Amino acid sequence: MTWNIDQISNHLPQEVWESFLDHNLPAAMMIGIFVVCLCYPIFHRLLIKYSDPYRKLTPDAQLVVTQHSIEAVMLSLIFVPLSYLVLSTNFEDHSNSPETFKRKFQAIGSLMYIIIIMYMVELASRYQNIRPLVLVHHCCAYANSLLPTLFLTTANLRASSLLVYFITYEAITFIGLVMYRLYPEKRLTVRIITAGIFVMGASRPIQLIWILWSLIATWEYLVLWQAVLQIIFAVLFTLLQLYSLTIHWSIRQRCIAMQKVQNLTKPSITKSSDICIDLDTKDNSENEKIEHVEL
């Protein structure tokens, strides 16, 4: 099997795609549902046990941190295998190994739906205070992933798999959101949020170009309305995700402001310690030292 850029214009009829469907895909989806749902109580208990800032949060805030923690871990684990599978199915020649291509296609479908399942669980669990941007984004993601199920064509499969694949680049963004909730005063938090902004900002134009390129390369074989709909989805997702960068930037600025406030309080603590040292009597000295520690 060879790798070349011309493979992106490869088109398979719907009958070939349909022949790839067997019991493995629904089995993988059932396993994905079980794993994602089981992660919620496990992550919550771990955070309760080992994270003091988490214990101090309200139940709603704890739910958000749990969700972001699960998404950060799951997307990080999925990133490497899904990267290989997407690159291989887009740029590797599988004409002599259809069975291998079938297994890779099934693996992509399984990993895609694990991510979509996380989105649906998040919508269900945050029904009381879901943000409109999150609601629109997740519903569009679900609708886009539903298209290949209803219309198993090259256009839908390529565009949908690429849109879901680029979600894995948000792992570091979710790590930053967890750090913001738990450790907003840490310098590392600002660095992680900044890295997330850079990764998302750099990857989204690549996402749009790649999807447009793959659709245009096979345009003569595509169902017109499906190709146009996938282009609309790709543009919509890219705009939503780029707009979300403004939210992450404001979170970054908020963390910096909190760090500045924390730094401003340090000199007053230092002066208090100097006063404690200058006291004459041992009793007073000891008492002031204890007071300083409590401050």
C-alpha positions in Angstrom: 0.0 0.0 0.0 1.3 3.4 -1.0 0.6 6.9 0.3 -0.1 9.7 -2.2 -2.2 12.9 -2.3 -4.3 11.7 -5.3 -6.2 9.3 -3.0 -8.2 12.1 -1.7 -10.1 12.2 -5.0 -11.0 8.5 -4.7 -14.7 7.8 -4.8 -16.5 4.6 -3.7 -20.1 3.8 -4.7 -22.8 3.7 -2.0 -23.1 -0.1 -2.4 -19.4 -0.5 -1.4 -19.9 1.6 1.7 -23.0 -0.3 2.6 -21.1 -3.6 2.4 -18.9 -2.4 5.2 -21.7 -2.3 7.7 -22.0 -5.3 10.0 -22.5 -6.1 13.7 -19.1 -4.6 14.7 -20.4 -1.0 14.3 -23.4 -1.2 16.6 -21.4 -3.3 19.1 -18.7 -0.6 19.2 -21.4 2.1 19.7 -22.9 0.2 22.6 -19.5 -0.2 24.2 -18.9 3.6 23.7 -22.2 4.5 25.4 -21.3 2.3 28.3 -17.8 3.7 28.7 -18.8 7.3 28.5 -21.7 7.0 30.9 -19.5 5.0 33.4 -16.8 7.7 33.3 -19.1 10.2 35.0 -19.3 8.6 38.4 -15.7 7.4 38.2 -14.3 10.9 37.4 -16.6 12.6 40.0 -15.4 10.3 42.8 -11.7 10.7 41.8 -12.1 14.5 41.8 -13.9 14.5 45.1 -11.2 12.4 46.7 -8.1 14.1 45.3 -9.1 17.7 44.4 -9.8 20.1 47.2 -10.9 23.0 44.8 -13.3 20.6 43.2 -15.0 19.8 46.5 -15.6 23.5 47.1 -17.5 24.0 43.8 -21.2 24.0 43.5 -22.9 20.9 42.1 -23.5 22.6 38.7 -19.8 23.6 38.5 -18.7 20.1 39.5 -20.8 18.7 36.7 -19.1 21.0 34.2 -15.6 20.1 35.5 -16.5 16.4 35.3 -17.7 16.8 31.7 -14.6 18.7 30.6 -12.3 16.3 32.3 -13.9 13.3 30.5 -13.8 15.1 27.2 -10.1 16.1 27.7 -9.2 12.5 28.6 -11.3 10.8 25.9 -10.2 13.2 23.1 -6.6 12.8 24.1 -6.9 9.0 23.9 -8.8 9.1 20.6 -6.5 11.6 18.9 -3.6 9.3 17.9 -5.5 6.3 16.5 -8.1 8.6 14.8 -5.3 10.6 13.2 -3.8 7.5 11.7 -7.1 6.2 10.5 -8.2 9.5 8.9 -4.8 10.1 7.2 -4.7 6.5 6.0 -8.2 6.4 4.5 -7.7 9.8 2.8 -4.1 9.4 1.5 -3.3 5.6 1.4 -4.1 3.4 -1.6 -6.3 0.5 -0.4 -7.2 -0.8 -3.9 -5.5 -4.1 -3.2 -6.7 -4.5 0.4 -10.4 -3.7 0.6 -10.7 -5.7 3.9 -8.2 -3.5 5.6 -10.0 -0.4 4.4 -13.3 -1.8 5.7 -11.8 -2.3 9.2 -10.4 1.2 9.2 -13.7 2.6 8.1 -15.5 0.7 10.9 -12.9 2.0 13.5 -13.4 5.6 12.4 -17.2 5.2 12.7 -16.8 3.7 16.2 -14.5 6.5 17.4 -16.7 9.2 15.8 -19.8 8.0 17.7 -18.0 7.9 21.0 -17.3 11.7 20.6 -20.9 12.3 19.5 -22.2 10.3 22.5 -20.2 12.6 24.9 -21.9 15.6 23.3 -25.4 14.1 23.7 -24.7 13.1 27.4 -23.5 16.7 28.0 -26.7 18.2 26.5 -28.9 15.8 28.6 -27.1 16.5 31.9 -26.9 20.3 31.5 -30.5 20.8 30.5 -31.0 23.5 33.2 -28.3 25.9 32.2 -27.0 24.9 28.8 -25.3 27.7 26.8 -27.0 28.6 23.5 -23.6 28.3 21.6 -23.0 24.8 23.1 -26.6 23.8 22.2 -26.3 24.9 18.6 -22.8 23.4 18.2 -23.7 20.0 19.6 -27.0 19.7 17.7 -25.3 20.5 14.4 -22.5 18.0 15.2 -25.2 15.3 15.9 -27.1 16.2 12.7 -23.9 16.0 10.7 -22.9 12.7 12.1 -26.4 11.4 11.4 -26.1 12.1 7.6 -23.8 9.2 6.9 -26.2 6.9 8.7 -29.1 8.0 6.5 -27.1 8.5 3.3 -24.0 6.4 3.2 -22.0 8.3 0.5 -18.4 9.4 0.0 -19.3 13.1 0.5 -21.0 12.5 3.9 -18.5 10.0 5.2 -15.4 12.1 4.3 -16.8 15.4 5.5 -18.4 14.1 8.7 -15.3 12.1 9.7 -13.1 15.1 9.2 -15.3 17.4 11.2 -15.4 14.9 14.1 -11.6 14.2 13.7 -10.8 17.9 14.3 -12.8 17.8 17.5 -9.9 15.8 19.0 -7.7 18.9 18.7 -9.8 20.4 21.4 -8.4 18.1 24.1 -6.0 20.8 25.3 -8.8 23.3 25.3 -10.8 21.2 27.7 -7.7 20.7 29.9 -7.5 24.5 30.1 -11.2 24.8 31.0 -10.7 22.3 33.9 -7.6 24.2 35.1 -9.6 27.5 34.9 -12.3 26.1 37.2 -9.8 24.4 39.7 -6.6 26.5 39.6 -7.3 29.9 37.9 -4.4 31.6 39.8 -1.8 29.2 38.5 0.5 30.4 35.7 0.3 26.9 34.1 -3.4 27.5 33.6 -2.8 30.6 31.4 -0.2 28.7 29.4 -2.5 25.7 28.7 -5.4 28.0 27.7 -3.1 29.9 25.4 -1.9 26.7 23.8 -5.5 25.6 23.3 -6.4 28.9 21.6 -3.4 28.5 19.3 -4.2 24.9 18.4 -7.8 25.5 17.7 -7.1 28.7 15.8 -4.5 27.0 13.6 -6.5 23.8 13.0 -9.8 25.2 12.0 -8.7 26.8 8.7 -7.0 23.4 7.9 -10.3 21.7 8.7 -12.3 23.9 6.3 -9.7 23.6 3.5 -9.4 19.9 3.8 -13.1 19.3 3.7 -13.6 21.6 0.7 -10.7 20.0 -1.1 -12.0 16.5 -0.6 -15.5 17.5 -1.8 -14.3 19.4 -4.8 -11.9 16.6 -5.8 -14.9 14.2 -6.1 -17.6 16.7 -7.1 -18.6 14.9 -10.3 -19.5 11.8 -8.3 -21.4 13.5 -5.5 -25.1 14.0 -4.8 -25.3 17.8 -5.2 -27.5 18.6 -2.2 -25.4 16.5 0.1 -22.2 18.1 -1.0 -23.7 21.6 -0.6 -25.0 20.7 2.8 -21.6 19.4 4.0 -20.0 22.6 2.8 -22.6 24.6 4.8 -21.9 22.5 7.9 -18.1 22.9 7.4 -18.4 26.7 7.2 -20.8 26.9 10.1 -18.6 24.8 12.4 -15.5 26.7 11.5 -17.2 30.0 12.3 -18.7 28.8 15.6 -15.3 27.4 16.7 -13.4 30.5 15.7 -16.0 32.6 17.6 -15.5 30.4 20.7 -11.9 31.5 20.7 -13.1 34.9 21.9 -14.7 33.2 25.0 -11.4 31.3 25.7 -9.5 34.5 25.3 -11.7 36.2 27.9 -11.2 33.3 30.3 -7.4 33.7 29.8 -7.6 37.4 30.6 -9.7 36.6 33.7 -7.0 34.2 34.9 -4.3 36.8 34.4 -6.3 39.3 36.3 -6.8 36.9 39.2 -3.0 36.2 39.2 -2.3 40.0 39.4 -4.6 40.3 42.4 -2.9 37.4 44.1 0.5 39.0 43.5 -0.6 42.3 44.9 -1.5 40.7 48.2 2.0 39.2 48.7 3.8 42.4 49.8 1.3 43.0 52.7 1.9 39.4 53.9 5.7 40.0 53.8 5.3 43.2 55.9 3.3 41.3 58.5 6.1 38.8 58.8 8.6 41.5 59.3 6.6 43.0 62.1 6.4 39.6 63.7 10.1 39.2 63.7 10.8 42.6 65.3 8.7 41.9 68.4 10.8 41.5 71.6 9.1 38.9 73.8 9.3 35.3 72.8 5.6 34.7 73.6 4.5 37.5 71.3 7.0 36.4 68.7 5.6 32.9 68.7 2.0 34.1 68.6 2.7 36.4 65.7 4.4 33.6 63.8 1.4 31.4 64.2 -0.8 34.4 63.0 1.4 34.8 60.0 1.1 31.2 59.0 -2.7 31.4 59.2 -2.7 34.5 57.0 
